[in-house]
């Protein structure tokens, strides 16, 4: 995840915005995988959705 974020930062700083959609898609996928892994940890509290 850190590498993908660093790549996005570099893309922005160098103004090479053509590759941003691919990089953001990669970041979204990595983030989803990280969230899934974290929720399977035994010490993760089970949160319920708030009622609206």
C-alpha positions as CSV (number, residue, x, y, z in Angstrom):
1,X,0.0,0.0,0.0
2,X,2.8,2.4,0.9
3,X,4.5,1.8,-2.5
4,X,1.2,2.5,-4.4
5,X,0.7,5.7,-2.4
6,X,4.3,6.8,-3.1
7,X,3.7,6.1,-6.8
8,X,0.6,8.3,-6.7
9,X,2.5,11.1,-5.0
10,X,5.2,10.9,-7.7
11,X,2.7,10.8,-10.5
12,X,1.1,14.0,-9.1
13,X,4.4,15.8,-8.4
14,X,5.6,15.0,-11.9
15,X,2.2,16.0,-13.4
16,X,1.9,12.6,-15.2
17,X,-1.8,12.2,-14.6
18,X,-2.4,9.7,-17.4
19,X,-1.8,6.8,-15.0
20,X,-3.8,8.0,-12.0
21,X,-6.9,5.9,-12.6
22,X,-4.9,2.7,-12.7
23,X,-3.0,3.7,-9.6
24,X,-6.2,4.6,-7.7
25,X,-7.8,1.3,-8.8
26,X,-4.8,-0.6,-7.5
27,X,-5.0,1.4,-4.2
28,X,-8.7,0.7,-3.8
29,X,-8.0,-3.0,-4.3
30,X,-5.1,-3.1,-1.8
31,X,-7.1,-1.1,0.7
32,X,-10.1,-3.5,0.5
33,X,-7.7,-6.5,1.0
34,X,-6.1,-4.8,4.0
35,X,-9.6,-4.0,5.5
36,X,-10.6,-7.7,5.0
37,X,-7.4,-8.9,6.7
38,X,-7.8,-6.6,9.6
39,X,-11.4,-7.6,10.2
40,X,-10.5,-11.2,10.5
41,X,-8.1,-10.5,13.4
42,X,-9.4,-11.9,16.7
43,X,-8.7,-8.6,18.5
44,X,-10.8,-6.6,16.1
45,X,-14.0,-5.5,17.8
46,X,-17.2,-6.4,16.0
47,X,-18.9,-3.1,15.1
48,X,-22.5,-2.8,14.1
49,X,-23.9,-0.3,11.7
50,X,-25.5,2.7,13.4
51,X,-29.3,3.0,12.9
52,X,-30.4,6.0,10.8
